[in-house]
Amino acid sequence: MSKLNAGAYAFVPGKSFGAPPAQPPPPPLERPQQTEAPPPPPTIKLNIGGSKPTPAATPSQASPKPAAAAPAVIASSNAPPSAPSKVFSTEKAKTDTSAIAREVQAVADASVLQDLYGDIKDHLNIVFVGHVDAGKSTMGGNLLFITGTVDKRTMEKFEKEAKDAGRESWYLSWALDSTPQERLKGKTVEVGRAYFETDARRYTILDAPGHKTFVPSMISGAAQADVAILVISARKGEFETGFEKGGQTREHVMLIKTAGVSKVVIAINKMDDPTVNWDQARYEEIKGRLTPFIKGAGFNPKTDATFLPVSAFTGANLKDRVLKSICPWYNGPSFLEFMDTMPMVTRKLSAPLMMPVSEKYKDMGTIIVGKVESGLLKRGDTLTLMPNRDTVEVAAIYNEIEEEVAQALCGDNVRIRLRGVDDEDISPGFVLTSPIKPIHAVRHFEAQLAILEHKSIICAGYSAVMHIHTLAEEVTLSALLHYFDKATGRKSKKPPQFAKKGQKIVALIETTAPVCVERFSDYPQLGRFTLRDEGRTIAIGKITKLIEGPLEEVTDSLGNLSVQAPA
């Protein structure tokens, strides 16, 4: 039989192959009974950057028994660490690994953001609003001059041309009022755009018209702004004219709040006028009369509104603080000093892209202008133009100084060259949006309305012009659903028959064509609007519900309404 394989056939010369004789099974192995705990596994310690390791025990030193060492190890592992140790062990691996991962993630995020966006300054869009001849364009033009955006030679050219035209004191405003009509009459008609930089931030100026005829243009400019500069004339008689009923100061404050501007800087201008001469009493008088009204419009006077005395024509307190010899009582910052240090507005970088179109024109392709309200876009992106659902491609992006850039972030005012759509198919009020989550385009929606001013009552079927972001659209109040009780603030169960000045109501609003809007709770900038009629602001409102289905599903509260004939 083979010794290598006990079960193999044995070969004997002269005999045939035969099975090996049966062997008895091997006896079972007897294991000794375990009377003590097994020794613990060895712990591997890596001393990385720590103190010097302790010298190894000499052979003469007796090593402890494994059984006696086990309780000591268990006790030491259960004891709380008295001080953080640099020694890496499996026990600390869980907490150390997560801490290292968090640190690496933070560093990676910072480096990725740095690589992606570079060293760019914060960007603010500021709109100049106020009554006619308050000095809005003059203040904007002087800011461009003192920050170096408009050079001295250009300003001297404006000064000479203004002197020849008999408008010597208007030359600063010509930096923003570029059309012959605006320069001749000294009135801004369209929203002027300009750009300047300081050491801390970048600014886009939106110079809104002050005349009541051009309020729709003013609303369009305010809808693209982050901060409003309310310019007030301190000259005797001019402040009173602008602030009294019929003046544009009151209406502009209400409109900028409705347009979504959260901060307002009240620049009390013309403090150098002979009727004022930097008088503190006049400054305090204007401040005292404006503060209650600004508070009533929804601005917090302590956190959202700031008063600054300035002289737009001389430049006093615009860049450098006003001299103590001129104005000894003022100790606050200058205009640019305050703007550079004011808290930055929040940006929705991670939200889906939404960019309302404020202008469009043809220049070697289709160009649209607007402010990125949320998200970001890059050159080469494939996007959707709502409400027509046209698929377009971003061919180029231009910033405020006409330089081509690779991307535009939330808050940037940019010009975009589009591929795949004709400029005749675009209107102001269209929205460039993400194809994954596009903006809603609806013809019916529910909204809360606050009736500000109207000569008579408002009933179902009333028509007005709605201004929302950059869109102006005629709408009809097809049904009045509820009214709010002034005493309790509760919503009525029965629909009101009419609404009058001072009331808050919920109405069903119908548009003639689909409009790009969102609920106020989701996107405040795209969910608040103004209703205007006959050159006056009738109501302000916010969208509470979008209706994309058939209209019959909506008017639940009107379902049981019955009209009885008179007896």
Secondary structure, 3 states (H helix, E strand, C coil): CCCCCCCCCECCCCCCCECCCCCCCCCCCCCCCCCCCCCCCCCCCECCCCCCCCCCCCCCCCCCCHHHHHHHHHHHHHCCCCCCCCCECCCCHHHHHHHHHHHHHHHHHHHHHHHHHCCCCEEEEEEEECCCCCCHHHHHHHHHHHCCCCCHHHHHHHHHHHHHCCCHHHHHHHHCCCCHHHHHHCCCCCCEEEEEECCCEEEEEEECCCCHHHHHHHHHHHCCCCEEEEEEECCCCHHHHHHCCCCHHHHHHHHHHHCCCCEEEEEEECCCCCCCCCCHHHHHHHHHHHHHHHHHCCCCCCCCEEEEECECCCCECCCCCCCCCCCCCCCCCCHHHHHHHCCCCCCCCCCCCEEEEEEEEECCCEEEEEECCECCEECCCEEEEECCCEEEEEEEEECCCCCEECEECCCCEEEEEEECCCHHHCCCCCEEECCCCCCEEEEEEEEEEEECCCCCCECCCEEEEEEECCEEEEEEEEEEEEEECCCCCCECCCCCCCECCCCEEEEEEEEEEEEEECCCCCCHHHCEEEEEECCEEEEEEEEEEEECCCHHHCCHHHCCCCCCCCC
